[in-house]
Amino acid sequence: MSTYPPADDRLRHLIAQEINTSVDTWKLAFWIAGNIVRDPEIQAELARISRAHADGRHCGDRNCFACFGAQVQGGDS
């Protein structure tokens, strides 16, 4: 049984789905999402966040619900 979006391109598909609500065509949303996921600075930031989480630390990114929510609720930082 296949799943959609495919695991090897899931990030781009998920970003494109969000973009698609604000643009005229899926093709444009998919193109924008592709540029986002290939951006070296974005890749570096995703790696930094992943390393922090893998080490059991908060990543410090305001958009990370797990870390930001823990800070707001008085969790350790």
C-alpha atoms as an extended CHARMM CRD file, in Angstrom:
* protein
*
        77  EXT
         1         1  MET       CA              0.0000000000        0.0000000000        0.0000000000  PROA      1               0.0000000000
         2         2  SER       CA              1.4690000000        3.3390000000       -1.0040000000  PROA      2               0.0000000000
         3         3  THR       CA              1.2070000000        6.4820000000        1.0380000000  PROA      3               0.0000000000
         4         4  TYR       CA              0.9410000000       10.0220000000       -0.1810000000  PROA      4               0.0000000000
         5         5  PRO       CA              2.9510000000       12.1190000000       -0.0500000000  PROA      5               0.0000000000
         6         6  PRO       CA              5.8920000000        9.7840000000       -0.5880000000  PROA      6               0.0000000000
         7         7  ALA       CA              8.3710000000        9.6680000000        2.2830000000  PROA      7               0.0000000000
         8         8  ASP       CA             11.2790000000       10.7640000000        0.0830000000  PROA      8               0.0000000000
         9         9  ASP       CA              9.5180000000       14.0030000000       -0.9190000000  PROA      9               0.0000000000
        10        10  ARG       CA              7.1760000000       14.5470000000        2.0200000000  PROA      10              0.0000000000
        11        11  LEU       CA              8.6070000000       17.9010000000        3.1530000000  PROA      11              0.0000000000
        12        12  ARG       CA              8.1610000000       19.5080000000       -0.2660000000  PROA      12              0.0000000000
        13        13  HSD       CA              4.6330000000       18.1270000000       -0.6250000000  PROA      13              0.0000000000
        14        14  LEU       CA              3.5570000000       19.3310000000        2.8110000000  PROA      14              0.0000000000
        15        15  ILE       CA              4.9620000000       22.8120000000        2.2210000000  PROA      15              0.0000000000
        16        16  ALA       CA              3.3280000000       22.9400000000       -1.2240000000  PROA      16              0.0000000000
        17        17  GLN       CA             -0.0380000000       22.0230000000        0.2860000000  PROA      17              0.0000000000
        18        18  GLU       CA              0.1970000000       25.0310000000        2.6080000000  PROA      18              0.0000000000
        19        19  ILE       CA              1.3540000000       27.3640000000       -0.1800000000  PROA      19              0.0000000000
        20        20  ASN       CA             -1.3990000000       26.1110000000       -2.4850000000  PROA      20              0.0000000000
        21        21  THR       CA             -4.0340000000       27.8130000000       -0.3360000000  PROA      21              0.0000000000
        22        22  SER       CA             -2.5170000000       31.1870000000       -1.2840000000  PROA      22              0.0000000000
        23        23  VAL       CA             -1.5900000000       30.7820000000       -4.9580000000  PROA      23              0.0000000000
        24        24  ASP       CA             -3.5050000000       30.0710000000       -8.1470000000  PROA      24              0.0000000000
        25        25  THR       CA             -2.0300000000       26.7180000000       -9.1680000000  PROA      25              0.0000000000
        26        26  TRP       CA             -0.6390000000       23.5770000000       -7.5760000000  PROA      26              0.0000000000
        27        27  LYS       CA              2.2700000000       23.7040000000      -10.0550000000  PROA      27              0.0000000000
        28        28  LEU       CA              3.3260000000       27.1170000000       -8.6980000000  PROA      28              0.0000000000
        29        29  ALA       CA              2.9750000000       25.9360000000       -5.0920000000  PROA      29              0.0000000000
        30        30  PHE       CA              5.0710000000       22.8410000000       -5.8340000000  PROA      30              0.0000000000
        31        31  TRP       CA              7.7710000000       24.9440000000       -7.5470000000  PROA      31              0.0000000000
        32        32  ILE       CA              7.9580000000       27.3820000000       -4.5940000000  PROA      32              0.0000000000
        33        33  ALA       CA              8.0960000000       24.5020000000       -2.1150000000  PROA      33              0.0000000000
        34        34  GLY       CA             10.9010000000       22.8780000000       -4.0990000000  PROA      34              0.0000000000
        35        35  ASN       CA             12.9490000000       26.0660000000       -3.9020000000  PROA      35              0.0000000000
        36        36  ILE       CA             12.3110000000       26.2690000000       -0.1620000000  PROA      36              0.0000000000
        37        37  VAL       CA             13.4390000000       22.7310000000        0.6500000000  PROA      37              0.0000000000
        38        38  ARG       CA             16.5690000000       23.0400000000       -1.5180000000  PROA      38              0.0000000000
        39        39  ASP       CA             17.6880000000       26.3190000000        0.0920000000  PROA      39              0.0000000000
        40        40  PRO       CA             21.0030000000       25.7020000000        1.9390000000  PROA      40              0.0000000000
        41        41  GLU       CA             20.1280000000       28.0350000000        4.8190000000  PROA      41              0.0000000000
        42        42  ILE       CA             16.7920000000       26.2950000000        5.3660000000  PROA      42              0.0000000000
        43        43  GLN       CA             18.4740000000       22.8780000000        5.2070000000  PROA      43              0.0000000000
        44        44  ALA       CA             21.0350000000       24.0390000000        7.7870000000  PROA      44              0.0000000000
        45        45  GLU       CA             18.3050000000       25.3200000000       10.1010000000  PROA      45              0.0000000000
        46        46  LEU       CA             16.3320000000       22.0850000000        9.8220000000  PROA      46              0.0000000000
        47        47  ALA       CA             19.5260000000       20.1660000000       10.6570000000  PROA      47              0.0000000000
        48        48  ARG       CA             20.1830000000       22.4180000000       13.6770000000  PROA      48              0.0000000000
        49        49  ILE       CA             16.6590000000       21.8910000000       14.9850000000  PROA      49              0.0000000000
        50        50  SER       CA             16.8920000000       18.1310000000       14.4120000000  PROA      50              0.0000000000
        51        51  ARG       CA             20.2270000000       17.9090000000       16.2540000000  PROA      51              0.0000000000
        52        52  ALA       CA             18.8390000000       19.8320000000       19.2220000000  PROA      52              0.0000000000
        53        53  HSD       CA             15.8010000000       17.5510000000       19.4430000000  PROA      53              0.0000000000
        54        54  ALA       CA             17.9370000000       14.4150000000       19.0160000000  PROA      54              0.0000000000
        55        55  ASP       CA             20.1230000000       15.6140000000       21.9130000000  PROA      55              0.0000000000
        56        56  GLY       CA             17.0270000000       16.1860000000       24.0620000000  PROA      56              0.0000000000
        57        57  ARG       CA             17.4230000000       19.9810000000       24.0270000000  PROA      57              0.0000000000
        58        58  HSD       CA             14.9410000000       22.6710000000       23.0760000000  PROA      58              0.0000000000
        59        59  CYS       CA             15.6740000000       24.0090000000       19.6270000000  PROA      59              0.0000000000
        60        60  GLY       CA             14.7250000000       27.5620000000       20.5620000000  PROA      60              0.0000000000
        61        61  ASP       CA             12.6600000000       28.1070000000       17.4210000000  PROA      61              0.0000000000
        62        62  ARG       CA              9.4640000000       30.0280000000       18.1090000000  PROA      62              0.0000000000
        63        63  ASN       CA              7.6570000000       27.9880000000       15.4200000000  PROA      63              0.0000000000
        64        64  CYS       CA              8.4210000000       24.6620000000       17.1060000000  PROA      64              0.0000000000
        65        65  PHE       CA              5.2330000000       23.8750000000       18.9850000000  PROA      65              0.0000000000
        66        66  ALA       CA              6.8730000000       21.3090000000       21.2650000000  PROA      66              0.0000000000
        67        67  CYS       CA              9.6760000000       23.6220000000       22.4060000000  PROA      67              0.0000000000
        68        68  PHE       CA              7.7590000000       26.8920000000       22.4350000000  PROA      68              0.0000000000
        69        69  GLY       CA              4.8070000000       25.2960000000       24.2000000000  PROA      69              0.0000000000
        70        70  ALA       CA              7.1200000000       23.8840000000       26.8710000000  PROA      70              0.0000000000
        71        71  GLN       CA              8.6420000000       27.3470000000       27.4410000000  PROA      71              0.0000000000
        72        72  VAL       CA              5.2360000000       29.0060000000       27.7130000000  PROA      72              0.0000000000
        73        73  GLN       CA              4.0290000000       26.3460000000       30.1610000000  PROA      73              0.0000000000
        74        74  GLY       CA              7.1510000000       26.7700000000       32.2940000000  PROA      74              0.0000000000
        75        75  GLY       CA              9.0460000000       23.7280000000       31.0630000000  PROA      75              0.0000000000
        76        76  ASP       CA             12.8390000000       23.6150000000       31.2270000000  PROA      76              0.0000000000
        77        77  SER       CA             14.6960000000       25.5470000000       28.5410000000  PROA      77              0.0000000000
